[in-house]
Amino acid sequence: MVRRPLGNHHHGPETLLVTSDTTQTDVVATQTENLRDTITRARYVLFDFDGPVCRLYAGHAAERVAKDLVEWLERQGMRGLLTSEERRHPDPLVVLHAVDRRRPRSDLVVELEARFTQQELKAVDKAWPTAYADAVIRTWRAVGARLAITTNNSPLTAARYLDGRGLADCFAPHIYGRTQELRHLKPDPNCLNRALNALGADPSKALMIGDTPSDLYAAERAGVPFLGYARNGDKEKELRDAGAEHVVVSLETVLRVLRGQG
């Protein structure tokens, strides 16, 4: 007899006993049922933005945005604020974080964050909708769930994208994103807590949908169940290695559950 956990965080009574009479199909069925329960019992759904809702930098590469921020810093005579690794990093949030750590609450951080927001807003026009995201959002709202965006992107960016897709009414006014207090970016749970407080939500009845370990860690710190979205195998491995129990590789899985087909 083999003791096999249902997920990364389950032990004790929730551990499945796999005997010679228990097939792998039974294990998969149990995991599928747990995923279905996680989706259907959510009364409040907190979406990360870039990833689960859209690919913000599909046509406006994040690497170019990061490079723009680094070059702007260099023109201000601030090249020494960044390490060589940070100057080469493709994620603009890494640049922003690095400057905030060394010049917290400074005018420099305010200006850099504003420049970053402008680049995000430019990216909206070329952003790609995540497959099935629009339908999942509308269906979840139609069955009575209350929705919020909880993101490290600017709330202006998320609001512009949602408005362009005709999805703003599904979320408004619950869009919680980056502020000038950069220490509150995920994995800090600040944006999740703001959403929960505004919605009057019990964290245990909410669900966070995210695509990075920082989303998972923020959800755990806020006491909110987590559903990972992974658009490729590397993303899935990253989430599972971080401890995510439930991960879907397509939002079609979520849509089918919401429509009673999963």
C-alpha positions as CSV (number, residue, x, y, z in Angstrom):
1,M,0.0,0.0,0.0
2,V,1.4,3.4,-1.0
3,R,0.4,6.7,0.6
4,R,0.0,9.3,-2.1
5,P,-0.9,13.0,-1.4
6,L,-3.6,14.6,-3.4
7,G,-1.7,17.8,-3.7
8,N,1.4,19.6,-2.5
9,H,-0.1,20.8,0.8
10,H,-2.4,17.9,1.7
11,H,-1.6,15.4,4.5
12,G,-3.5,13.4,7.1
13,P,-7.1,12.7,6.3
14,E,-6.9,14.2,2.9
15,T,-4.1,11.7,1.8
16,L,-5.3,9.1,-0.7
17,L,-4.3,5.5,0.0
18,V,-3.3,3.9,-3.3
19,T,-3.6,0.1,-3.1
20,S,-3.5,-2.5,-5.8
21,D,-7.2,-1.9,-6.2
22,T,-6.8,1.9,-6.6
23,T,-5.9,2.9,-10.2
24,Q,-4.2,6.0,-11.4
25,T,-7.6,6.9,-12.9
26,D,-9.0,7.1,-9.4
27,V,-6.2,9.5,-8.4
28,V,-6.8,11.7,-11.4
29,A,-10.6,11.7,-10.8
30,T,-10.1,12.8,-7.2
31,Q,-7.8,15.6,-8.2
32,T,-10.3,16.7,-10.9
33,E,-13.1,16.7,-8.3
34,N,-11.0,18.8,-5.9
35,L,-10.3,21.3,-8.7
36,R,-14.1,21.4,-9.6
37,D,-14.9,22.1,-5.9
38,T,-12.3,24.9,-5.8
39,I,-13.8,26.6,-8.8
40,T,-17.5,26.2,-7.9
41,R,-17.3,27.3,-4.3
42,A,-15.6,30.6,-5.1
43,R,-17.9,33.5,-4.4
44,Y,-15.2,36.1,-5.0
45,V,-12.6,35.7,-7.7
46,L,-9.4,37.7,-7.7
47,F,-7.7,37.8,-11.1
48,D,-4.1,38.6,-11.7
49,F,-4.0,40.7,-14.9
50,D,-1.0,40.0,-17.1
51,G,-1.2,36.3,-17.7
52,P,-4.7,35.0,-16.7
53,V,-6.5,37.9,-18.4
54,C,-4.1,38.8,-21.2
55,R,-0.6,38.8,-22.4
56,L,0.2,42.5,-21.9
57,Y,3.6,42.4,-23.6
58,A,2.6,40.2,-26.6
59,G,3.3,43.1,-29.1
60,H,5.4,45.4,-26.9
61,A,8.2,43.4,-25.4
62,A,8.8,43.6,-21.7
63,E,12.5,43.5,-22.4
64,R,12.2,46.7,-24.4
65,V,10.4,48.3,-21.5
66,A,13.1,47.2,-19.0
67,K,15.8,48.6,-21.3
68,D,14.0,51.9,-21.6
69,L,13.8,52.2,-17.8
70,V,17.5,51.4,-17.5
71,E,18.5,53.9,-20.2
72,W,16.4,56.6,-18.5
73,L,18.2,56.0,-15.2
74,E,21.5,56.3,-17.0
75,R,20.5,59.6,-18.4
76,Q,19.8,60.8,-14.9
77,G,23.3,59.8,-13.9
78,M,21.9,56.9,-11.8
79,R,23.5,53.9,-13.6
80,G,25.3,52.9,-10.4
81,L,21.9,52.2,-8.7
82,L,21.6,48.9,-10.6
83,T,23.9,45.9,-10.7
84,S,25.0,44.5,-14.0
85,E,22.5,41.7,-13.7
86,E,19.7,44.1,-13.0
87,R,20.6,46.2,-16.0
88,R,20.3,43.2,-18.2
89,H,17.2,41.7,-16.6
90,P,14.2,41.4,-19.0
91,D,11.5,42.2,-16.4
92,P,10.9,45.9,-15.8
93,L,9.5,45.2,-12.3
94,V,13.0,44.0,-11.3
95,V,14.4,47.4,-12.3
96,L,11.6,49.2,-10.4
97,H,12.1,47.0,-7.3
98,A,15.9,47.5,-7.3
99,V,15.6,51.3,-7.4
100,D,12.9,51.3,-4.7
101,R,15.1,49.2,-2.4
102,R,17.9,51.7,-2.7
103,R,15.9,55.0,-2.9
104,P,12.6,54.2,-1.2
105,R,9.8,56.7,-1.4
106,S,12.0,59.0,-3.4
107,D,11.1,61.3,-6.3
108,L,13.2,59.1,-8.5
109,V,11.0,56.1,-7.8
110,V,7.9,58.2,-8.4
111,E,9.2,59.3,-11.8
112,L,10.4,55.8,-12.8
113,E,7.0,54.2,-11.8
114,A,5.2,56.9,-13.9
115,R,7.4,56.1,-16.9
116,F,6.7,52.4,-16.4
117,T,3.0,53.0,-16.3
118,Q,3.2,55.0,-19.6
119,Q,5.0,52.0,-21.2
120,E,2.3,49.6,-19.9
121,L,-0.5,51.8,-21.3
122,K,1.3,51.7,-24.8
123,A,1.4,47.9,-24.5
124,V,-2.4,47.7,-24.0
125,D,-3.2,48.3,-27.7
126,K,-1.2,45.2,-28.7
127,A,-2.0,42.9,-25.8
128,W,-3.4,39.5,-26.6
129,P,-6.4,38.2,-24.7
130,T,-5.7,35.0,-22.9
131,A,-7.7,32.2,-24.5
132,Y,-11.1,31.7,-22.9
133,A,-10.5,34.5,-20.4
134,D,-13.3,36.8,-21.7
135,A,-15.8,33.9,-21.5
136,V,-14.6,32.8,-18.1
137,I,-15.0,36.3,-16.7
138,R,-18.4,36.9,-18.2
139,T,-19.7,33.4,-17.1
140,W,-18.3,33.7,-13.6
141,R,-20.0,37.1,-13.2
142,A,-23.3,35.8,-14.7
143,V,-23.5,33.0,-12.1
144,G,-23.2,35.5,-9.3
145,A,-19.5,35.7,-8.4
146,R,-18.0,39.1,-7.6
147,L,-14.7,39.8,-9.4
148,A,-11.7,41.9,-8.8
149,I,-8.3,42.5,-10.4
150,T,-5.3,42.1,-8.1
151,T,-2.2,42.9,-10.0
152,N,1.4,44.3,-9.9
153,N,0.5,46.3,-13.1
154,S,-0.9,49.8,-12.9
155,P,-4.6,49.9,-12.3
156,L,-4.8,52.4,-15.1
157,T,-3.4,49.7,-17.5
158,A,-5.8,47.0,-16.4
159,A,-8.8,49.4,-16.6
160,R,-7.9,50.5,-20.1
161,Y,-7.6,46.9,-21.3
162,L,-10.8,45.8,-19.7
163,D,-12.7,48.8,-21.1
164,G,-11.4,48.0,-24.6
165,R,-12.7,44.4,-24.2
166,G,-16.1,45.4,-22.9
167,L,-15.2,43.7,-19.5
168,A,-15.0,46.8,-17.3
169,D,-18.5,46.3,-15.9
170,C,-17.6,42.8,-14.7
171,F,-15.0,44.3,-12.3
172,A,-15.7,48.0,-11.7
173,P,-14.7,49.5,-9.4
174,H,-12.6,46.6,-8.0
175,I,-9.2,47.0,-9.8
176,Y,-6.3,46.9,-7.3
177,G,-2.9,47.4,-8.8
178,R,0.5,49.0,-8.3
179,T,0.8,52.1,-6.2
180,Q,3.9,54.2,-5.5
181,E,4.4,52.1,-2.3
182,L,6.3,49.5,-4.2
183,R,7.0,47.4,-1.1
184,H,3.4,46.3,-1.4
185,L,3.8,44.6,-4.8
186,K,3.1,40.8,-4.7
187,P,4.2,38.6,-3.0
188,D,3.0,41.1,-0.4
189,P,-0.8,40.5,-0.1
190,N,-1.7,44.2,-0.1
191,C,-3.7,44.3,-3.3
192,L,-5.5,41.1,-2.4
193,N,-6.4,42.5,1.1
194,R,-7.6,45.7,-0.4
195,A,-9.9,43.7,-2.8
196,L,-11.2,41.5,0.0
197,N,-11.9,44.4,2.3
198,A,-13.7,46.4,-0.4
199,L,-15.8,43.3,-1.4
200,G,-16.5,42.4,2.2
201,A,-15.2,39.0,1.3
202,D,-14.4,36.0,3.6
203,P,-10.9,35.0,2.2
204,S,-11.9,31.3,2.5
205,K,-14.7,31.9,0.0
206,A,-12.5,33.7,-2.5
207,L,-10.2,32.4,-5.2
208,M,-7.0,33.9,-6.6
209,I,-6.1,33.1,-10.2
210,G,-2.5,33.8,-11.0
211,D,0.4,32.6,-13.1
212,T,3.5,33.2,-10.9
213,P,4.8,32.0,-7.6
214,S,4.5,35.6,-6.3
215,D,0.7,35.3,-6.9
216,L,0.6,32.0,-5.0
217,Y,2.6,33.4,-2.1
218,A,0.4,36.5,-1.9
219,A,-2.7,34.3,-1.9
220,E,-1.3,32.1,0.9
221,R,-0.5,35.2,3.0
222,A,-4.0,36.5,2.5
223,G,-5.6,33.2,3.3
224,V,-7.1,32.8,-0.2
225,P,-7.3,29.5,-2.1
226,F,-5.2,29.6,-5.3
227,L,-5.7,28.4,-8.9
228,G,-2.6,28.6,-11.1
229,Y,-2.8,29.3,-14.8
230,A,0.2,28.1,-16.8
231,R,0.4,28.9,-20.6
232,N,3.3,26.4,-21.1
233,G,5.1,23.6,-19.4
234,D,7.8,25.8,-17.9
235,K,5.2,28.0,-16.2
236,E,3.4,24.9,-14.9
237,K,6.6,23.4,-13.4
238,E,7.4,26.8,-11.8
239,L,4.0,27.0,-10.1
240,R,4.0,23.4,-9.0
241,D,7.6,23.6,-7.7
242,A,6.4,26.7,-5.7
243,G,3.7,24.6,-4.1
244,A,0.6,25.2,-6.2
245,E,-1.9,22.3,-5.8
246,H,-4.3,23.3,-8.6
247,V,-2.9,24.4,-12.0
248,V,-4.7,24.5,-15.3
249,V,-3.0,24.9,-18.7
250,S,-6.0,26.4,-20.3
251,L,-8.9,28.4,-18.9
252,E,-11.2,26.3,-21.0
253,T,-11.0,23.9,-18.0
254,V,-12.5,26.6,-15.8
255,L,-15.1,27.5,-18.3
256,R,-16.3,24.0,-18.7
257,V,-16.7,23.7,-14.9
258,L,-18.6,26.9,-14.7
259,R,-20.9,25.7,-17.5
260,G,-21.5,22.4,-15.7
261,Q,-19.6,20.5,-18.4
262,G,-16.4,19.7,-16.4
